[in-house]
Amino acid sequence: MSACLAALVCSCGAAPPPPPPVPAARAAELARAHDVGPPSTPRRGERTLSISLRHERGELHVEVDASAPPGELREWSAPPSGARDVERKIDAGPWQPVSGASVEASATHVAVRFVAAPARELASRVDGAAVDARGFRVVGAHALVLPRAFEPVAFDATISIATDVGDVAVVGSTYGVGAHKEVRTTGAALRRAVFVSGPGGRAELHAPEGHDEALWFGYTAFDPRAVVAEVAGFRTTLHEYFHGTEPEPATLVLATDARPAGRFHVARVTRGVVGLVSGLDRWDGALRLAVATELVHAWIGDRLWLGPADGGADRVWFHDGVARAIARDELFRVGLLTPDEYLEEVSMANATVVASPMRGESNETLAKKIDAPLVRGLLVARGALYGATVRARIAKATNGQRSLRDVLKALYAEAALRRGPLDASRWLAVVASLTNAEEARRDFTKAIVEGAADALPADALGPCFEPTRARFQTRELGFDQALSRAAGEIRGVEKDGPAAKAGLAEGEGLLDVKFLPKGAVTVRVVRGGAPVDVAVTPRVQRGEGQGFRRRAGVKDEACR
């Protein structure tokens, strides 16, 4: 079983769907279809921001310099946890220690500087921070202080990054490769951007199809240069899929750390995708699908959002589930997933839905407990399978002339015109316009609203696969493994569940989860500063339902 497919069964895979951005950031992004771009010529009284990140002697020195009309620099976000030597300068005054978060309402120029010292447990998270003698990788939320008035609005920003490591270091951010960048962005976008420096490599690909950049750090089991080219090509595939406007530049950041093989974490951030991998991870179908799903989130999630901008747990089936279906199907179509990898992905989604103890619970019920173990994985699996059903229904109704792609293109075009979220009812309306309307409503009600584990259409996976009866089994540990690996600590411990009975506690540092032969599971945590292995007896869930298998006599070339 591949790592990312196991995520759908027991939330223990390598590529869990990331939690949605905070509502304020999401609302700010949706207020503009594109919140970044080239800098404009600043005029007196306009908002401008200068960010300096200086890596020196193993420490990260941060300075943020803001100019704005009177009153807009009164309130700032608090310095990140662990920051020291925090000082502030108002207008032309001297640097002074910070004693509060407010400044005079009349100030039009404020600078803040400090030394960032993020907690060690943040190092394993894409949305965290890591600083050591060789370099740093920090997300804006853990490295910057920003005027609160800048959060939802666009302004010109200058980003400068320096290091004393020497010629072996590469520097940049998800805004692009290099020590100096001038961009037009928002405070919300800066908080979700990632800034990096350290020994590694870089690449820039510029072509009529788009502009792609990449930075990688540490030694990988694959050639990152080939991966960068492949990711750039797949991003072009997605641009054609959604038929969007000229694709914006994007940056891929890959970094290795001491995590076990197969426990990679990939997430969409401002202007790009960041992946944290083991030095032993191969560039296989599991890691491809993880990265591809986050590439899809540049459209579904960033530019196309169903329902209110805030929240969205009741639409995880779309924003994460249908997004995964698109990544899966497009990777397979262009030959980047083998038929066996494709079949395993669908089979494990089936297993999640059929064997889940929450099978049959409504979408509304699950959305109310979205942070409970296994819930998000179940909603993603439902959406991913439902995407296959919709694709098959449309192909049959239009004799293969239309596809799921037409639904997404139509919704994307509407979102671009509105420059904001669409009413959730638009999804079903567009699907119904391309299929039998009654059948479309029934499929949606059963698969998404009610959560019934109904069979997919026999031709849902194409000519290479045929349906069969299958038995499924999952092993549950009683804590949210996806969220725990992303956070680097035990999260979502279920009361009286297997983890709790084994003595695992909320907040314990998590190092690894090993599924051993004969059903045994070992969870390695940090206690007293040392690694400790805790044996957990999983709760086994079984179910029987539809599966798929390779159709005899059909060659791989005929599958797509």
Secondary structure as UniProt FT lines:
FT   HELIX           3..10
FT   HELIX           23..30
FT   TURN            44..45
FT   STRAND          48..56
FT   TURN            57..58
FT   STRAND          59..67
FT   TURN            70..73
FT   STRAND          75..76
FT   TURN            81..82
FT   STRAND          84..90
FT   TURN            91..92
FT   STRAND          96..97
FT   TURN            105..106
FT   STRAND          109..116
FT   HELIX           120..122
FT   TURN            123..124
FT   TURN            126..127
FT   STRAND          129..131
FT   STRAND          136..139
FT   HELIX           140..142
FT   HELIX           148..150
FT   STRAND          154..163
FT   TURN            167..168
FT   STRAND          169..173
FT   TURN            174..175
FT   STRAND          176..177
FT   STRAND          180..186
FT   HELIX           187..192
FT   STRAND          194..207
FT   TURN            208..209
FT   STRAND          210..217
FT   HELIX           224..242
FT   STRAND          250..257
FT   TURN            261..262
FT   STRAND          265..269
FT   TURN            270..271
FT   STRAND          272..278
FT   TURN            279..280
FT   HELIX           285..296
FT   TURN            297..299
FT   TURN            301..303
FT   HELIX           313..315
FT   HELIX           317..322
FT   HELIX           323..333
FT   TURN            334..335
FT   HELIX           339..355
FT   TURN            357..360
FT   HELIX           363..367
FT   TURN            368..371
FT   TURN            373..374
FT   HELIX           375..397
FT   TURN            398..400
FT   HELIX           404..418
FT   HELIX           425..434
FT   HELIX           437..444
FT   HELIX           445..450
FT   TURN            458..461
FT   TURN            463..464
FT   STRAND          465..476
FT   HELIX           481..487
FT   TURN            495..496
FT   HELIX           498..501
FT   TURN            502..503
FT   TURN            506..507
FT   STRAND          509..515
FT   HELIX           517..519
FT   STRAND          521..527
FT   TURN            528..529
FT   STRAND          530..536
FT   STRAND          539..550
FT   TURN            552..553
FT   HELIX           556..558
//
